[in-house]
Amino acid sequence: MSLIDLNAFDAAPLQRDPFDFLVVPGFLSPQALQAVNRDFPDLAGPSNYAIEDVTNYGPAFGQLLEELNAPEVAQHFAAKFGVTLDGAPLAVSVRKYCEKSDGNIHADHWSKIITTLIYFNEDWPHEGGRLRMLRSKDDIEDYTAEVAPEGGTLLAFRRTDHSYHGHKPFVGERRIMQFSWVRHSRMSQYVRDIRGLTRRVRRMVKAV
């Protein structure tokens, strides 16, 4: 049984203000969320981990990764946002903890085509940590939408030079997966090569 609900994704309206984005509550069902949280990787500290560097997760989390990498998912995103994702690599990272310095306003790196976030905390009673879609790079209060990082919710947006977003500070556990289709360029290939070399060095060090 699938963990993700592409029908809910297709039904979610594409918002245009201040840039193209959509929010899909229930992209993961409560049952799927429970299974993925059970198998969520044990990550140390407030850092983003490239999925290639993470191995300590269970089968439900692994199934989610497989489903998100399916060509069908890229087709749904491409149709929704009106972009071409043919041949675009998918970069995936995961994070478990948030620190005070997180959430600064930014627009994402130019290499990203679509950025997608999936949240895993079962509820979110906190004021901080709620991602805002912003009209400018200078004012966290000038927003058109605020998304609580509640479990099962998906947020996706098309990256532009003005796709500013950020959140008020929060310190604590804030489980999140980010996956982005990126432009295939020499720089992106260089970054992937460096990551691969780093992983190989780490394995060699551990073996000594």
SULUR-V844476 format. One record per run of one state. SS is the DSSP state (H for helix, E for strand, C for the rest). FROM is the first residue (numbers start at 0). TO is the last residue. If there is no record, write none. Layout:
BEGIN
SS FROM TO
SS FROM TO
END
This chain:
BEGIN
C 0 2
E 3 3
C 4 4
H 5 10
C 11 13
E 14 14
C 15 19
E 20 23
C 24 26
E 27 27
C 28 28
H 29 37
C 38 47
E 48 49
H 50 52
C 53 57
H 58 67
C 68 69
H 70 80
C 81 87
E 88 97
C 98 104
E 105 105
C 106 110
E 111 118
C 119 129
E 130 133
C 134 141
E 142 146
C 147 152
E 153 157
C 158 163
E 164 165
C 166 170
E 171 181
C 182 184
H 185 206
C 207 207
END
